[in-house]
Amino acid sequence: MTLAILVLIAATGALGLNLLSGFAGQISLGHVFFLGVGAFVGGTINTEAFTTLSGVEFWGLGMPWWVGVLAGGAVAAVLGVLVGPAAVRLRGLYLSLVTLALVFLGEWLFTAAALEKITGAARGRTVDPVSFNVPVLRDYVGDEREALYLAALLLALGGFLVGKNLARSRVGRAFQATRDRDIAAEIIGVNVTWAKLTAFGVSSFMAGAAGALLGVFLGNPLGSSFGGAPGLFVSVQYVAMIVIGGIGTVVGAAFGAVFVIALPELVGFFAQKGWLPFVAATGGGSLDDAAFSTILFGLFIIGFLIFEPLGLFGLWFRVRNYWKGWPFSY
């Protein structure tokens, strides 16, 4: 169930990045920043007031988990829209460098002593678990993990429903026109500035909402996890999710999340069983399972970009169409 929760949370965050980079064509390497914003804003909303950890007293409002998810997404969306004007003036490598700066801004912001009562600085903060007070659901949700799984499932289903309809709507067509040829899009009447700002806002909202549940999952989220080198690695993982899953596709975000989250677990399992003799258990040699998983991510990204730009979604699309026409040729 732990793996399923991580996959659902990651799929929601990856969908947000796919709408921004895949549909609107705006490169972002700072996705982890908005995850961190959602984690700490959601934690502040959800957690009971004056909760302490290691002698630090945290702010908290003690509101339901879904309020924290919405608040985390809303604050992240506002910050995303503030970053959006850079996308109006910049593109490509220059835009990626601006979003990369968010990773290092997050390293300072999430560990700053001035925000210790919100983020916990270097110690991290406590976040209360998810609970359902609805009588109908209370009978079916046994423990905190099951409640978090249900919350992550509801968030993922809602996110993908919104993403699917958004991609087919006028807004989604504006995103794609901006991605393909922004000057031509302006000529035919698309407000490119509005499209880019909206893409950043929607993407950041989904990342913030996913981050709020990620904070609940971690229980004690650390600011250092959402900034600096660890945060950059998380951002790269999300880029890997949309490239491997299928950039510019809604379902591809789910495929990529399953692949990227499950691959290290599979490699670790195979290494422990001795089925990968050249890979040691974590920390057990020069090439451990974590390092080997990172190498595989890189190889799969290169392979899909060269041979199947639509990633796992492209493979699924071909297999599905083949069997739809079977036994006749397609």
N, C-alpha and C positions, 0 to 999 in steps of 0.2 A: 504493500500500500504506500510505503514511503516513496518508492520509485514512481508510482502512478501520480502521486501528488506533485512531485517535482516536474514530471512531464506535462501535466496540465497547466501548472504555473508558467513553465517555460514556453509552452505553446501559445499562451495568451500574450506573453511578452514578445515572442517571435512574430506573432501576427501583427502587432503594432509596428515593429521594424519593417516587416514586409510591405505594409501599406505605405510606409514612408519611402523606403528604398526601392522596393519592387514595383509599386504602382506609380508613385510620384517621382521616382528617380533621384531622390535626395539622399546622398551618402551620409551615414551617421556612424561614428565610432564611439559615441558617448551615450549609448542606450542604457548602460549600467547606472549612469547618474540618475536617471529618472526612476529606475528600480529602487535606488537608495532613497530618493525623496519619498516615494510611496511607502517604503518600509518604515521610515521614521515618522512620517506624518500619520500613517495608519496606526503605528504603535502608540503614538501620543493620544490618538482619538480612542483607541480600544481599551487601553490599559487603565486600571483604576488609579485615581489620583494618589499622589505621594507614595508610589511604589519605590522601594529602595533596592539597590544592588551595590555591594562593596562600599557601603556608606554614602552612596549618591542617591538623592531623592529626585525622582523623575516627575515631570508633569504628566498628567493624564486626565481624561474626561470620562472614562468608564462607559463609553457608548457602545452600541452593538457593532459587531465585526463589519457588517455591510456598510455602516456609516464610515468606518475607517477606510474601507476599500474605495468608496466614492470620493472621500476627502483626499486620500492619497493620489487618486487619479486626477482629481480636479487641480490640486496644487501642482502636480507634475505637468498637466496640460498648460497651465498658465506660464510656467517656466519654459515649456517647449515653444509656446508662441513668442516668448521674449527672445528665444534663440533664433526663431524663424526668420527675422529680417536679414540675418547673415546669409540665408539661402537665397534671398532675393538678389543680393549683390554678388554672391560667390557660387561656384559650382565645382564639381569634380574634386580634385586633390585639395584645393583651397578650402572647400566646405568641410571635407573630412578632417582637415587640421583644426578647424574651429570646433567641431564636435569632439575631437580628441582632447581639446583643452578642457572640456567638461569633466573628463575622467580625473584630471589633476586638480581641478577646482573642487570636485567632490572629495578628494583625499583631504584637502584642507577643511572644507566645510563640515564634513561628517565627523571629524576628529577635533574640531575647534573647542577650546575650553569654554568659550562664550555660549556654546549651544549644548553644554554638558547635560542639562536637564531634559533635553529632547533626544539627543543622539547617544548620550553616555560617553562621548569623547572616545578615548582609546579602549575603555572597558566595555562598550556596548550598552544597550539598554534592554530591559525586560519587556516582553510583549505578551499580553494575556491570550490564552487559546480561544479558538472559535467555539461558540456554543449556540445551539438552536433552542429558542424558547417557545417554538410553535408546537402545540401538543401533538399534532399529527406526526411531525418529524421526530419529536423527542423519543417516541417509542421505537424508531428504527435506527437512530444514531446512538451507538453504544458508548464510544469513548471519544477523546479529543481528536485522535487521528481520523476517525471516521467522519467527524464533524468537519474537519479541515478538508478531507477528501471531497465531501459533498459541496463545500463552499468553492473549492477549486474547480470542480466539475461544472457547477452553475456559472461561475465566472467564465470558464472556457467556452461553454455552450453559448452564453450570451455574447461573448466577444466574437465568436465565429459567425453567429447569426447576423450581428451588426456588420462585420467585415464582408460577408458574402453579399448582403444587400447594398452596402456602401460601394462595393466594387462594380455593381451593376447599375448604380444610380448615376444621376447627372454629376454628382461630386466625384465618383470614381472615374467617369469618362474625362472629367477635367484633370484629374491626377495623371491619367495616362497620356492625355494630349500634352500636358506640361512635360512629362518625361520624354516623350518621343521627339517633340519639336516645339520648344516653348515660344519661339518667335512666331511660328505659324499658328500656334494656339491663340496667341494674342490677336493675331490678324482676324481670326474667325470669331472673336468675341469672348474668349476664355480669360477670366481675370487670373493671371498667373500668380500674382502676389497673394491673392486670397487663397488660391489652390495650395501654394507652398506652406502658408501659415496654417491652413486647415490640416494639412498632412502632418505637420509637426505637432499640432495640438492633439489630434486623434491618436497618433503614435505614442506621444508622451502620456496621454491618459491611460492607454492600455498598459504601458510599462509601469506607471505608478500604481494602477490597480493590482497588477501582478506582483509588484514589489510589496504591497501591503500584506498580501497573503504569504509572500516569501518571508517577510519578517515574522509572521506568526509561526511559520514552519521552523525557522531557525530558533525562535524562542529568545535568543539573545543576539540580535544582529549587531555586527561590528562595523563601525564606519570605515575601517580600513579595507573591508571586503568590497566596498563599492567605489573605491578610488585607487589611484596609483597602479602599480603593476598587477595586483589581483583583480582590480576592476577592469583594467584593459583586457585581461584574459577573458573575463566574463563577456565583455563586449564582442570580442573576437568569436567567442562561442555562439553568440546570437547571430553574428554574420554567417557563421558556418551553418547554423540551422536553416536560414532562408536560402542559402546557396545550395546546400545539399538537398533540402526538402523541395525546393522549386521556387526561385525568386519570381515575384510577380503573380503568385498564385495563393489563394487563401488556404487551401488544403495543404499546400506545401509547408506551411509553418508548422502544422501538426506532425507531418512526416519528419521534418527536420528535427523537431523537439524530441520525438521518440528516438531517433537515431543518435543524436548527440548526447542525450542523457543516458541512454541504455548502453551505448558502446563501451564507455569506461567500466561499467559494471560487468559486461560480458568479458572484456579483456582481463579484468581482475579475477573473475571466476575461472577462466581458462588458465591463467597464470598459477593460481592456487592448485589447480588440478594437475599441473605439470604438462598441459597440452601445448604450451608455448615455451619450449625449453630455453629460448634466448631472452625471455622476459622474466624478470624476478618480481616477487611481490613488492608492494609499495615500500620504498626505502631499502630494498634488499640488494640493490646492485646499480650499475651504471645505467642500465636501461630497465626501469621499472614499468609497471602497468600504466601509470599516469603519463609518463613520457611517451610510451608506445601509443597510447590513445591520441595524444597530441599529434604525433607523426601521422597516424591514420587520418585524422581530421584534415591535415594539410594535403595528403595524397588524394583523399576523396574530393576535396574542393577542386583541386587541379583536374582530376579526372572528369568530374561532372561538367566543369566549365568547358573542357575540350570536347568531350564526347556526348554529353547530354545536358545542355544549358538549363533545361527545365527540371533537372535533378530527379529525385525520387518520384515526384509528381509526373514527370515525363514518362518514366518507366511504367508507372501505374496506368497512365493514359493509354499507352500502347497495349499493355496486357488486357486492359478492360475492353478496348475496341476490338482486339483479336477475338476474345471470347464472346463478345456480343454478336459477331458475325459468324462464329463457328457453327457448323463445319464448312461454311462457305468462305471463300477468300475475301479478304478485306483490302 
